[in-house]
């Protein structure tokens, strides 16, 4: 964040790209910290697909297993994606 200004007009300039990168890195860092638990849930061969909006999907066997994001309190929130071949 920088504070440029002209004369008596001062304003805050937000770096939105840096903000997006922080959100991306935050969810990936959280998922890396809980990697042993992810391995227990989906097995050792999984992939993390993260986006700049701060969300990520854990994919195992070419099937998305769960979505993850970091909430406002800094906690990792996991949402399980139902198995399309499983029970309703």
C-alpha positions as CSV (number, residue, x, y, z in Angstrom):
1,X,0.0,0.0,0.0
2,X,1.4,3.4,-0.9
3,X,0.3,6.9,0.0
4,X,0.8,9.2,-3.0
5,X,-0.7,12.6,-3.1
6,X,-0.8,15.9,-4.9
7,X,-0.7,18.9,-2.7
8,X,-3.5,18.8,-0.2
9,X,-5.1,15.7,-1.9
10,X,-3.9,12.5,-0.4
11,X,-5.3,9.1,-1.0
12,X,-4.5,5.4,-0.4
13,X,-3.5,3.4,-3.5
14,X,-4.4,-0.3,-3.1
15,X,-2.4,-2.9,-5.0
16,X,-5.2,-5.3,-5.9
17,X,-2.8,-7.7,-7.6
18,X,-0.8,-8.0,-4.4
19,X,-4.1,-8.5,-2.5
20,X,-5.1,-11.3,-4.9
21,X,-1.7,-13.0,-4.6
22,X,-1.9,-12.9,-0.8
23,X,-5.3,-14.6,-0.9
24,X,-3.9,-17.2,-3.4
25,X,-0.8,-17.8,-1.2
26,X,-2.9,-18.0,2.0
27,X,-5.1,-20.8,0.9
28,X,-2.2,-22.7,-0.7
29,X,-0.2,-22.3,2.5
30,X,-3.0,-23.5,4.7
31,X,-3.5,-26.6,2.5
32,X,0.2,-27.4,2.6
33,X,0.2,-27.3,6.4
34,X,-2.6,-29.9,6.5
35,X,-1.1,-32.1,3.8
36,X,-0.9,-35.2,6.0
37,X,-4.7,-34.9,6.6
38,X,-5.4,-34.5,2.9
39,X,-3.3,-37.6,2.2
40,X,-5.4,-39.5,4.8
41,X,-8.6,-38.3,3.1
42,X,-7.9,-38.6,-0.6
43,X,-4.6,-40.5,-0.9
44,X,-1.0,-39.4,-1.7
45,X,-1.7,-38.4,-5.3
46,X,-3.7,-35.2,-5.4
47,X,-3.4,-31.8,-7.0
48,X,-4.3,-28.3,-5.7
49,X,-5.9,-26.0,-8.1
50,X,-6.0,-22.5,-6.6
51,X,-7.3,-19.2,-8.0
52,X,-6.6,-15.6,-7.3
53,X,-10.0,-15.2,-5.6
54,X,-8.6,-17.2,-2.6
55,X,-10.4,-20.4,-3.3
56,X,-8.8,-23.8,-4.1
57,X,-10.0,-27.2,-5.2
58,X,-8.2,-30.4,-4.2
59,X,-8.4,-32.9,-7.1
60,X,-7.6,-36.6,-6.7
61,X,-7.9,-39.1,-9.5
62,X,-9.1,-36.4,-11.9
63,X,-12.1,-35.9,-9.6
64,X,-12.6,-32.8,-7.5
65,X,-12.8,-33.9,-3.9
66,X,-13.2,-30.7,-1.9
67,X,-13.1,-26.9,-2.1
68,X,-11.1,-24.8,0.3
69,X,-10.9,-21.2,1.3
70,X,-9.6,-19.1,4.2
71,X,-12.4,-17.3,6.0
72,X,-12.2,-13.8,7.6
73,X,-10.9,-15.3,10.8
74,X,-7.9,-16.8,9.0
75,X,-9.3,-20.4,9.3
76,X,-9.3,-22.9,6.5
77,X,-12.8,-23.8,5.5
78,X,-13.3,-27.1,3.6
79,X,-16.4,-27.9,1.6
80,X,-16.7,-31.5,0.5
81,X,-17.9,-32.0,-3.1
82,X,-20.4,-34.9,-3.2
83,X,-19.5,-37.9,-5.2
84,X,-21.6,-38.0,-8.4
85,X,-21.7,-41.8,-8.2
86,X,-22.4,-41.9,-4.5
87,X,-25.6,-41.7,-2.5
88,X,-27.9,-38.7,-2.8
